[in-house]
Amino acid sequence: MYVTKPFLPPLKELQEYLEDIWTTKKLTKKGNAYHQMQTDKLVGLITNKVT
């Protein structure tokens, strides 16, 4: 039984962000990738918060 089941965007939509993270090797909270995904409205969808 699922208690919650978050919506995740298609993996292809996240691929460019993941590639950038792997290239820069920067895993920071609220860093460049976060801000770019926030601009593109993906953070809210991933964290189950619609912005």
Jmol script that loads the backbone (N, CA, C; Angstrom):
load data "model"
ATOM      1  N   MET A   1       0.845  -1.168   0.000  1.00  0.00           N
ATOM      2  CA  MET A   1       0.000   0.000   0.000  1.00  0.00           C
ATOM      3  C   MET A   1       0.898   1.241   0.000  1.00  0.00           C
ATOM      4  N   TYR A   2       0.685   2.119  -0.969  1.00  0.00           N
ATOM      5  CA  TYR A   2       1.422   3.374  -1.016  1.00  0.00           C
ATOM      6  C   TYR A   2       0.804   4.370  -0.048  1.00  0.00           C
ATOM      7  N   VAL A   3       1.634   4.993   0.756  1.00  0.00           N
ATOM      8  CA  VAL A   3       1.163   6.089   1.596  1.00  0.00           C
ATOM      9  C   VAL A   3       1.168   7.358   0.761  1.00  0.00           C
ATOM     10  N   THR A   4       2.266   7.571   0.077  1.00  0.00           N
ATOM     11  CA  THR A   4       2.352   8.674  -0.883  1.00  0.00           C
ATOM     12  C   THR A   4       3.081   8.172  -2.116  1.00  0.00           C
ATOM     13  N   LYS A   5       2.764   8.727  -3.223  1.00  0.00           N
ATOM     14  CA  LYS A   5       3.427   8.370  -4.465  1.00  0.00           C
ATOM     15  C   LYS A   5       3.693   9.677  -5.205  1.00  0.00           C
ATOM     16  N   PRO A   6       4.935  10.202  -5.086  1.00  0.00           N
ATOM     17  CA  PRO A   6       5.227  11.492  -5.706  1.00  0.00           C
ATOM     18  C   PRO A   6       5.254  11.408  -7.225  1.00  0.00           C
ATOM     19  N   PHE A   7       4.948  12.507  -7.843  1.00  0.00           N
ATOM     20  CA  PHE A   7       5.061  12.603  -9.282  1.00  0.00           C
ATOM     21  C   PHE A   7       6.511  12.891  -9.614  1.00  0.00           C
ATOM     22  N   LEU A   8       7.088  12.157 -10.516  1.00  0.00           N
ATOM     23  CA  LEU A   8       8.434  12.420 -10.997  1.00  0.00           C
ATOM     24  C   LEU A   8       8.358  12.706 -12.484  1.00  0.00           C
ATOM     25  N   PRO A   9       9.021  13.774 -12.917  1.00  0.00           N
ATOM     26  CA  PRO A   9       9.013  14.066 -14.352  1.00  0.00           C
ATOM     27  C   PRO A   9       9.764  12.979 -15.106  1.00  0.00           C
ATOM     28  N   PRO A  10       9.542  12.870 -16.388  1.00  0.00           N
ATOM     29  CA  PRO A  10      10.269  11.871 -17.179  1.00  0.00           C
ATOM     30  C   PRO A  10      11.778  12.044 -17.010  1.00  0.00           C
ATOM     31  N   LEU A  11      12.484  10.936 -16.955  1.00  0.00           N
ATOM     32  CA  LEU A  11      13.924  10.946 -16.741  1.00  0.00           C
ATOM     33  C   LEU A  11      14.652  11.780 -17.792  1.00  0.00           C
ATOM     34  N   LYS A  12      14.155  11.769 -19.019  1.00  0.00           N
ATOM     35  CA  LYS A  12      14.796  12.544 -20.084  1.00  0.00           C
ATOM     36  C   LYS A  12      14.813  14.038 -19.764  1.00  0.00           C
ATOM     37  N   GLU A  13      13.793  14.508 -19.041  1.00  0.00           N
ATOM     38  CA  GLU A  13      13.742  15.924 -18.671  1.00  0.00           C
ATOM     39  C   GLU A  13      14.817  16.265 -17.649  1.00  0.00           C
ATOM     40  N   LEU A  14      15.224  15.309 -16.850  1.00  0.00           N
ATOM     41  CA  LEU A  14      16.229  15.547 -15.819  1.00  0.00           C
ATOM     42  C   LEU A  14      17.644  15.266 -16.302  1.00  0.00           C
ATOM     43  N   GLN A  15      17.778  14.607 -17.428  1.00  0.00           N
ATOM     44  CA  GLN A  15      19.078  14.162 -17.922  1.00  0.00           C
ATOM     45  C   GLN A  15      20.090  15.302 -18.021  1.00  0.00           C
ATOM     46  N   GLU A  16      19.689  16.447 -18.589  1.00  0.00           N
ATOM     47  CA  GLU A  16      20.638  17.551 -18.752  1.00  0.00           C
ATOM     48  C   GLU A  16      21.109  18.084 -17.398  1.00  0.00           C
ATOM     49  N   TYR A  17      20.227  18.098 -16.414  1.00  0.00           N
ATOM     50  CA  TYR A  17      20.615  18.567 -15.087  1.00  0.00           C
ATOM     51  C   TYR A  17      21.595  17.582 -14.443  1.00  0.00           C
ATOM     52  N   LEU A  18      21.317  16.296 -14.591  1.00  0.00           N
ATOM     53  CA  LEU A  18      22.195  15.275 -14.026  1.00  0.00           C
ATOM     54  C   LEU A  18      23.568  15.307 -14.688  1.00  0.00           C
ATOM     55  N   GLU A  19      23.596  15.507 -15.990  1.00  0.00           N
ATOM     56  CA  GLU A  19      24.880  15.588 -16.689  1.00  0.00           C
ATOM     57  C   GLU A  19      25.697  16.767 -16.191  1.00  0.00           C
ATOM     58  N   ASP A  20      25.057  17.899 -15.956  1.00  0.00           N
ATOM     59  CA  ASP A  20      25.753  19.070 -15.438  1.00  0.00           C
ATOM     60  C   ASP A  20      26.296  18.795 -14.037  1.00  0.00           C
ATOM     61  N   ILE A  21      25.511  18.139 -13.204  1.00  0.00           N
ATOM     62  CA  ILE A  21      25.956  17.799 -11.853  1.00  0.00           C
ATOM     63  C   ILE A  21      27.155  16.866 -11.916  1.00  0.00           C
ATOM     64  N   TRP A  22      27.106  15.872 -12.782  1.00  0.00           N
ATOM     65  CA  TRP A  22      28.227  14.930 -12.913  1.00  0.00           C
ATOM     66  C   TRP A  22      29.471  15.639 -13.435  1.00  0.00           C
ATOM     67  N   THR A  23      29.295  16.577 -14.371  1.00  0.00           N
ATOM     68  CA  THR A  23      30.429  17.296 -14.945  1.00  0.00           C
ATOM     69  C   THR A  23      31.095  18.197 -13.911  1.00  0.00           C
ATOM     70  N   THR A  24      30.286  18.959 -13.170  1.00  0.00           N
ATOM     71  CA  THR A  24      30.839  19.898 -12.195  1.00  0.00           C
ATOM     72  C   THR A  24      31.205  19.234 -10.872  1.00  0.00           C
ATOM     73  N   LYS A  25      30.594  18.058 -10.610  1.00  0.00           N
ATOM     74  CA  LYS A  25      30.804  17.337  -9.346  1.00  0.00           C
ATOM     75  C   LYS A  25      30.432  18.191  -8.140  1.00  0.00           C
ATOM     76  N   LYS A  26      29.433  19.043  -8.333  1.00  0.00           N
ATOM     77  CA  LYS A  26      28.960  19.898  -7.245  1.00  0.00           C
ATOM     78  C   LYS A  26      27.575  19.439  -6.804  1.00  0.00           C
ATOM     79  N   LEU A  27      27.538  18.868  -5.619  1.00  0.00           N
ATOM     80  CA  LEU A  27      26.272  18.428  -5.032  1.00  0.00           C
ATOM     81  C   LEU A  27      25.971  19.327  -3.843  1.00  0.00           C
ATOM     82  N   THR A  28      25.330  20.436  -4.100  1.00  0.00           N
ATOM     83  CA  THR A  28      25.036  21.367  -3.027  1.00  0.00           C
ATOM     84  C   THR A  28      23.545  21.634  -2.971  1.00  0.00           C
ATOM     85  N   LYS A  29      23.079  21.836  -1.768  1.00  0.00           N
ATOM     86  CA  LYS A  29      21.681  22.192  -1.580  1.00  0.00           C
ATOM     87  C   LYS A  29      21.525  23.653  -1.996  1.00  0.00           C
ATOM     88  N   LYS A  30      20.574  23.902  -2.848  1.00  0.00           N
ATOM     89  CA  LYS A  30      20.313  25.243  -3.357  1.00  0.00           C
ATOM     90  C   LYS A  30      21.470  25.785  -4.187  1.00  0.00           C
ATOM     91  N   GLY A  31      22.180  24.911  -4.885  1.00  0.00           N
ATOM     92  CA  GLY A  31      23.284  25.315  -5.756  1.00  0.00           C
ATOM     93  C   GLY A  31      22.789  25.631  -7.161  1.00  0.00           C
ATOM     94  N   ASN A  32      23.712  25.619  -8.121  1.00  0.00           N
ATOM     95  CA  ASN A  32      23.381  25.975  -9.501  1.00  0.00           C
ATOM     96  C   ASN A  32      22.294  25.098 -10.095  1.00  0.00           C
ATOM     97  N   ALA A  33      22.403  23.783  -9.906  1.00  0.00           N
ATOM     98  CA  ALA A  33      21.407  22.872 -10.473  1.00  0.00           C
ATOM     99  C   ALA A  33      20.031  23.132  -9.865  1.00  0.00           C
ATOM    100  N   TYR A  34      19.995  23.360  -8.570  1.00  0.00           N
ATOM    101  CA  TYR A  34      18.729  23.648  -7.893  1.00  0.00           C
ATOM    102  C   TYR A  34      18.089  24.910  -8.471  1.00  0.00           C
ATOM    103  N   HIS A  35      18.891  25.967  -8.591  1.00  0.00           N
ATOM    104  CA  HIS A  35      18.345  27.225  -9.094  1.00  0.00           C
ATOM    105  C   HIS A  35      17.865  27.096 -10.538  1.00  0.00           C
ATOM    106  N   GLN A  36      18.594  26.352 -11.351  1.00  0.00           N
ATOM    107  CA  GLN A  36      18.162  26.164 -12.734  1.00  0.00           C
ATOM    108  C   GLN A  36      16.870  25.357 -12.784  1.00  0.00           C
ATOM    109  N   MET A  37      16.780  24.311 -11.962  1.00  0.00           N
ATOM    110  CA  MET A  37      15.545  23.509 -11.948  1.00  0.00           C
ATOM    111  C   MET A  37      14.396  24.326 -11.377  1.00  0.00           C
ATOM    112  N   GLN A  38      14.670  25.197 -10.420  1.00  0.00           N
ATOM    113  CA  GLN A  38      13.626  26.068  -9.871  1.00  0.00           C
ATOM    114  C   GLN A  38      13.112  26.995 -10.961  1.00  0.00           C
ATOM    115  N   THR A  39      14.015  27.550 -11.735  1.00  0.00           N
ATOM    116  CA  THR A  39      13.645  28.433 -12.843  1.00  0.00           C
ATOM    117  C   THR A  39      12.781  27.674 -13.849  1.00  0.00           C
ATOM    118  N   ASP A  40      13.136  26.421 -14.082  1.00  0.00           N
ATOM    119  CA  ASP A  40      12.396  25.608 -15.039  1.00  0.00           C
ATOM    120  C   ASP A  40      11.194  24.904 -14.409  1.00  0.00           C
ATOM    121  N   LYS A  41      10.898  25.208 -13.158  1.00  0.00           N
ATOM    122  CA  LYS A  41       9.735  24.679 -12.435  1.00  0.00           C
ATOM    123  C   LYS A  41       9.784  23.167 -12.210  1.00  0.00           C
ATOM    124  N   LEU A  42      10.988  22.587 -12.127  1.00  0.00           N
ATOM    125  CA  LEU A  42      11.092  21.149 -11.875  1.00  0.00           C
ATOM    126  C   LEU A  42      11.239  20.825 -10.401  1.00  0.00           C
ATOM    127  N   VAL A  43      11.789  21.730  -9.602  1.00  0.00           N
ATOM    128  CA  VAL A  43      12.020  21.440  -8.189  1.00  0.00           C
ATOM    129  C   VAL A  43      10.705  21.163  -7.486  1.00  0.00           C
ATOM    130  N   GLY A  44       9.710  21.975  -7.720  1.00  0.00           N
ATOM    131  CA  GLY A  44       8.414  21.787  -7.059  1.00  0.00           C
ATOM    132  C   GLY A  44       7.792  20.464  -7.422  1.00  0.00           C
ATOM    133  N   LEU A  45       7.946  20.040  -8.657  1.00  0.00           N
ATOM    134  CA  LEU A  45       7.381  18.767  -9.070  1.00  0.00           C
ATOM    135  C   LEU A  45       8.112  17.590  -8.426  1.00  0.00           C
ATOM    136  N   ILE A  46       9.419  17.689  -8.312  1.00  0.00           N
ATOM    137  CA  ILE A  46      10.196  16.604  -7.738  1.00  0.00           C
ATOM    138  C   ILE A  46       9.937  16.482  -6.249  1.00  0.00           C
ATOM    139  N   THR A  47       9.842  17.603  -5.555  1.00  0.00           N
ATOM    140  CA  THR A  47       9.653  17.563  -4.112  1.00  0.00           C
ATOM    141  C   THR A  47       8.167  17.490  -3.733  1.00  0.00           C
ATOM    142  N   ASN A  48       7.329  17.320  -4.741  1.00  0.00           N
ATOM    143  CA  ASN A  48       5.892  17.186  -4.530  1.00  0.00           C
ATOM    144  C   ASN A  48       5.258  18.491  -4.034  1.00  0.00           C
ATOM    145  N   LYS A  49       5.876  19.610  -4.374  1.00  0.00           N
ATOM    146  CA  LYS A  49       5.339  20.918  -4.050  1.00  0.00           C
ATOM    147  C   LYS A  49       5.163  21.668  -5.362  1.00  0.00           C
ATOM    148  N   VAL A  50       3.986  22.003  -5.704  1.00  0.00           N
ATOM    149  CA  VAL A  50       3.758  22.745  -6.936  1.00  0.00           C
ATOM    150  C   VAL A  50       3.974  24.213  -6.636  1.00  0.00           C
ATOM    151  N   THR A  51       4.881  24.849  -7.392  1.00  0.00           N
ATOM    152  CA  THR A  51       5.193  26.245  -7.153  1.00  0.00           C
ATOM    153  C   THR A  51       4.480  27.126  -8.140  1.00  0.00           C
TER     154      THR A  51
END
end "model"
wireframe off; spacefill off
backbone 0.3
color backbone group
